[in-house]
Amino acid sequence: MRKSVRYFIVGIIATAIVVAIVLLTTPHERRLRAEDILARYQKDVEYGRLTISYPLDETLFPPEIAAPTFQWEDNSGSDMWLISINFQDEKGRMNILASKSGWTPEQRQWHTIKKRSLEKDAEVTILGINRQSPAKIASASRIRIRTSKDEVGAPLFYREVNLPFVDAVKDPSRIRWRFGDISSLRQPPIVLENMPVCGNCHSFSKGGDILAMDVDYANSKGSYVITRTAEEMVLATSDIITWNDYKKGDGEQTFGLLSQVSPDGRFVVSTVKDKSVFVPMPPLAFSQLFFPVKGILCTYDSQARTFESLPGADDPQYVQSNPAWSPDGGHIVFARAKAYNLKDTEGKGKVLLTREECKEFTEEGKPFVFDLYRIPFNNGKGGTPEPIEGASNNGMSNFFAKYSPDGKWIIFCKAKSYMLLQPDSELYIIPAEGGKARRLRANTSRMNSWHSFSPNGKWLVFSTKAYSDYTQLALTHIDRQGISTPAILLEHFTAADRAANIPEFVNVKPTAIKKISEEFLNDYSFVRAGNEFFKAGDTNNAIQEYKRALELNPNNAEAHLRLGFLMYNARQKYKEGMAHYNQALKANPSDPRIHHDLGMALLHQRQFDEAIKHLSEALRRMPNGLDKQYNPVNMHFNFGLALTFAGRSEEAIIHFAEVVRLDPNNVDARYNLGQAMIRQGKPEDAIEHLQVVVRLKPDNADAHFALGVGLAGGGQHDEAIKHWSQAIQLKPDFTGAHSNLGIALARQGKLNDATEHWLHVIRIEPNNAEVHYRLANAFASLGKLDEAIEHCSKAVQIKPEIDTSPRLHDLLGMNYARSGRFQEAVQSARKAADLARAAGQEILAQQIESRIELYKQNKP
């Protein structure tokens, strides 16, 4: 099955017509029916004006995207709308009544829409009516949408910035980075935040294994971090370079903006010896003005750890900036313009210019335009720069070039002037070798910039301000001819108070990056060192590093957590381990890992109620787990065990069932789930799970035994006998299987076979009163008086209260009488009669009394 189709499968839910009708409040309104409204609608009739503002006509959606919000504007006086979707199949329309001018399909509806519109148009008609005059259609409009077979196939990494720009500069800790998939129903998780220094442009290598980012560190605006991607990433001192190291002796400072890592991750190219207009502006939406007016391109070789200017892009007469690599790393495209010295600038070492220094641009409106040039990289040796046809000498500013992953196309931004954050910025596409530029259909009405191709080259993400002053992300499909489709807004990607920019598709799993921390040589540095030893299984060195972290910061929760784990589990120093767990919890009570590990220790100590409290909190705080150590399968399983040990089988069933949902072949979960169901009196439900266990683990004697219990509880005694017999074959001294098999055989009248199994139990467990008593009954039925008396006596000696069977003593009386021992027969029969009456069996008691009279007459 192709992965693109899998996105449309929703459990076992049928894909029949889905009709979701908004409930109306008055009796009159409840009479409204979609079918009645549609019956009155005629396509060729002009109705009042209704404009569907989103999505646009002929919008193409990727198969994995979350549901959009359909939006429309209606000035006809309508206060109720019918959304009717007609598909190119024979399953009928989907109809929805809405009381607001916006509708977001429910998840099931959206899956149905995508499935039924896969590579086929679906016509969406919106009809407006007034509830006071429901017989009349007041307005109407329709669009066509379609779902592509082409997946996006990669998550997005992007930055969220608070506005206005000047506030973000004052407090960079409010800037944050998110990473997530377009299929998510929620906003992608924050992976980096609270960084006390500014972080700017970022880029990834082609394989997504290298992240490179502008950062401010050690008072150097030219600092740059290059690090490997991982679920838990730390921007450490060892990963930081500074572009100021290029020709450091000349005293000229560098900002190093708009850097890009090479596809193979070895090189980074950036603008150095730069000077830029980088100033705040009044409007909230466009609250900064940025473009370089001076600078050359420089490359950093991460293997040789050297900086070199890039010939062909290092001419000081020009500003050369905004580089982009070809997919094979063979060429670099960059923006170039004549370098400019502003009239009012002060000091050659100044990198960023003030608003006053830039008044030629900010107040006088002086234009500044860029052309796109290409040079061969040539392993850092560069070459002759060539203007790119269609993106140069056109009277416009051309910038932010991006190659398609197959190297066939270049998409770039074009605006009247300048570079970043231009209201009139639009996206254009040209052949990679140059040619006629074509405007993308996806362009929105206000600012289109910061674009990135998906790794498969089928989709392009970009930033737009068409719908909000706070920049949002949009998506468009790019086909083989370089034709784009109307923009899809990634509505749930941005918070209402943040602008999203610098989006980049990363060729990794959506869970590949979970947290990025900015740390230098402090207590966390030693924690990271300890973590590496921890992963390698080096307990001694790990403990040493965690203790060093605590010397710097006695309240480091991570160090306490790891020490707690190692002391408790690796060293078996339970008291010391618990002390660290409790210190970790005190330092960071919201960390679910601490609750989990503490809960597991308490479970080990059989403090079940306390264990349940912490394991429950861990699940509440990380319901989807965190990593391999804290994964939802193990977390639910361990919580189920704790509940089981606490005698809360009904609750345990929920968590074992969740493990089975996540991991259908988890035999431990299915075994415990089956056992819990049997304890809850649901043997039929248990059978399915225990059958899976014996299928996957046919040599598991315990599983065969448990399945036998379930089958017997469900009335399938012959099948139960087979599995108990199999359990005994696998484990000959399995007393539980022998005992149950004996009971089953006795019920079939096979008393001799039953006694063999029970006698086997007694040889292993001589004080098993229940089995002695069963043997007494069996031998009495078989007429073996001495054996019956022997086992009855032993059972009563071990457990006096077990002697409750009138049948046993009645049989003993009969056997005594047959042997001519009438006095003993009377005694046994009287006890049988007493037990029968105690059990409310009066008829049996009277029958026994009749036999007593015979025994008194020495008659058997």
Secondary structure as GFF3:
##gff-version 3
##sequence-region A 1 860
A	DSSP	alpha_helix	3	6	.	.	.	ID=ss1
A	DSSP	beta_strand	20	21	.	.	.	ID=ss2
A	DSSP	alpha_helix	27	30	.	.	.	ID=ss3
A	DSSP	alpha_helix	34	40	.	.	.	ID=ss4
A	DSSP	beta_strand	48	54	.	.	.	ID=ss5
A	DSSP	beta_strand	59	61	.	.	.	ID=ss6
A	DSSP	beta_strand	70	74	.	.	.	ID=ss7
A	DSSP	beta_strand	80	86	.	.	.	ID=ss8
A	DSSP	beta_strand	94	98	.	.	.	ID=ss9
A	DSSP	beta_strand	102	103	.	.	.	ID=ss10
A	DSSP	alpha_helix	107	116	.	.	.	ID=ss11
A	DSSP	beta_strand	122	130	.	.	.	ID=ss12
A	DSSP	beta_strand	133	147	.	.	.	ID=ss13
A	DSSP	beta_strand	156	161	.	.	.	ID=ss14
A	DSSP	alpha_helix	165	170	.	.	.	ID=ss15
A	DSSP	three_ten_helix	172	174	.	.	.	ID=ss16
A	DSSP	beta_strand	176	180	.	.	.	ID=ss17
A	DSSP	beta_strand	190	192	.	.	.	ID=ss18
A	DSSP	beta_strand	199	204	.	.	.	ID=ss19
A	DSSP	beta_strand	210	215	.	.	.	ID=ss20
A	DSSP	beta_strand	223	228	.	.	.	ID=ss21
A	DSSP	beta_strand	232	235	.	.	.	ID=ss22
A	DSSP	three_ten_helix	237	239	.	.	.	ID=ss23
A	DSSP	beta_strand	240	242	.	.	.	ID=ss24
A	DSSP	three_ten_helix	243	245	.	.	.	ID=ss25
A	DSSP	three_ten_helix	248	250	.	.	.	ID=ss26
A	DSSP	beta_strand	260	261	.	.	.	ID=ss27
A	DSSP	beta_strand	267	280	.	.	.	ID=ss28
A	DSSP	beta_strand	288	301	.	.	.	ID=ss29
A	DSSP	beta_strand	306	309	.	.	.	ID=ss30
A	DSSP	beta_strand	318	325	.	.	.	ID=ss31
A	DSSP	beta_strand	331	338	.	.	.	ID=ss32
A	DSSP	beta_strand	352	353	.	.	.	ID=ss33
A	DSSP	alpha_helix	359	362	.	.	.	ID=ss34
A	DSSP	beta_strand	371	376	.	.	.	ID=ss35
A	DSSP	three_ten_helix	378	380	.	.	.	ID=ss36
A	DSSP	beta_strand	386	387	.	.	.	ID=ss37
A	DSSP	beta_strand	397	403	.	.	.	ID=ss38
A	DSSP	beta_strand	409	415	.	.	.	ID=ss39
A	DSSP	beta_strand	426	431	.	.	.	ID=ss40
A	DSSP	beta_strand	438	439	.	.	.	ID=ss41
A	DSSP	beta_strand	448	453	.	.	.	ID=ss42
A	DSSP	beta_strand	459	464	.	.	.	ID=ss43
A	DSSP	beta_strand	472	477	.	.	.	ID=ss44
A	DSSP	beta_strand	488	489	.	.	.	ID=ss45
A	DSSP	three_ten_helix	491	493	.	.	.	ID=ss46
A	DSSP	beta_strand	499	505	.	.	.	ID=ss47
A	DSSP	beta_strand	515	518	.	.	.	ID=ss48
A	DSSP	alpha_helix	523	535	.	.	.	ID=ss49
A	DSSP	alpha_helix	539	552	.	.	.	ID=ss50
A	DSSP	alpha_helix	557	565	.	.	.	ID=ss51
A	DSSP	pi_helix	566	570	.	.	.	ID=ss52
A	DSSP	alpha_helix	574	587	.	.	.	ID=ss53
A	DSSP	alpha_helix	592	604	.	.	.	ID=ss54
A	DSSP	alpha_helix	608	621	.	.	.	ID=ss55
A	DSSP	alpha_helix	632	645	.	.	.	ID=ss56
A	DSSP	alpha_helix	649	662	.	.	.	ID=ss57
A	DSSP	alpha_helix	667	679	.	.	.	ID=ss58
A	DSSP	alpha_helix	683	696	.	.	.	ID=ss59
A	DSSP	alpha_helix	701	713	.	.	.	ID=ss60
A	DSSP	alpha_helix	717	730	.	.	.	ID=ss61
A	DSSP	alpha_helix	735	747	.	.	.	ID=ss62
A	DSSP	alpha_helix	751	764	.	.	.	ID=ss63
A	DSSP	alpha_helix	769	781	.	.	.	ID=ss64
A	DSSP	alpha_helix	785	798	.	.	.	ID=ss65
A	DSSP	three_ten_helix	800	802	.	.	.	ID=ss66
A	DSSP	alpha_helix	806	818	.	.	.	ID=ss67
A	DSSP	alpha_helix	822	838	.	.	.	ID=ss68
A	DSSP	alpha_helix	842	856	.	.	.	ID=ss69
###
